[in-house]
Amino acid sequence: MKWQHLIEANPDVLAGKPVVRGTRLSVEFLLSLFAEGWTHEQVLENYPSLDREALQAVFAFSADCLHDEQYFAQALAA
């Protein structure tokens, strides 16, 4: 998916964090909702300015950001 027409970063909006175009909803915030267990339906119901394409763009943008990065799991000290 081409996310570029739906995700934007503007230094005057949320200090330049990537947001869904035309909103003040950051990619970070929306991902945190899903991490907390929200469903697509709950997000769309609570944020009517969004649609399924916008949510797909959030995930596509995130995937592109992570594509060439390497992350290593850190053991948690008990």
Contacts in CASP RR format, 6 or more apart in sequence:
PFRMAT RR
TARGET T0000
AUTHOR 0000-0000-0000
METHOD contacts of the structure
MODEL  1
MKWQHLIEANPDVLAGKPVVRGTRLSVEFLLSLFAEGWTHEQVLENYPSL
DREALQAVFAFSADCLHDEQYFAQALAA
1 56 0 8 1.000
1 57 0 8 1.000
1 60 0 8 1.000
2 60 0 8 1.000
3 56 0 8 1.000
3 57 0 8 1.000
3 58 0 8 1.000
3 60 0 8 1.000
3 61 0 8 1.000
3 64 0 8 1.000
5 21 0 8 1.000
6 20 0 8 1.000
6 21 0 8 1.000
6 53 0 8 1.000
6 54 0 8 1.000
6 57 0 8 1.000
7 18 0 8 1.000
7 19 0 8 1.000
7 20 0 8 1.000
7 21 0 8 1.000
7 27 0 8 1.000
7 57 0 8 1.000
7 58 0 8 1.000
7 61 0 8 1.000
8 18 0 8 1.000
8 19 0 8 1.000
8 21 0 8 1.000
8 22 0 8 1.000
9 16 0 8 1.000
9 17 0 8 1.000
9 18 0 8 1.000
9 19 0 8 1.000
10 16 0 8 1.000
10 19 0 8 1.000
13 19 0 8 1.000
13 24 0 8 1.000
14 24 0 8 1.000
14 26 0 8 1.000
17 26 0 8 1.000
17 27 0 8 1.000
17 28 0 8 1.000
18 26 0 8 1.000
18 27 0 8 1.000
18 28 0 8 1.000
18 61 0 8 1.000
19 25 0 8 1.000
19 26 0 8 1.000
19 27 0 8 1.000
20 27 0 8 1.000
20 30 0 8 1.000
20 49 0 8 1.000
20 50 0 8 1.000
20 54 0 8 1.000
20 57 0 8 1.000
20 58 0 8 1.000
22 49 0 8 1.000
23 47 0 8 1.000
23 49 0 8 1.000
23 50 0 8 1.000
25 47 0 8 1.000
25 49 0 8 1.000
25 50 0 8 1.000
27 58 0 8 1.000
27 61 0 8 1.000
27 62 0 8 1.000
30 43 0 8 1.000
30 55 0 8 1.000
30 58 0 8 1.000
31 58 0 8 1.000
31 62 0 8 1.000
33 42 0 8 1.000
33 43 0 8 1.000
34 43 0 8 1.000
40 52 0 8 1.000
40 55 0 8 1.000
43 50 0 8 1.000
43 55 0 8 1.000
44 50 0 8 1.000
44 51 0 8 1.000
44 52 0 8 1.000
44 55 0 8 1.000
END
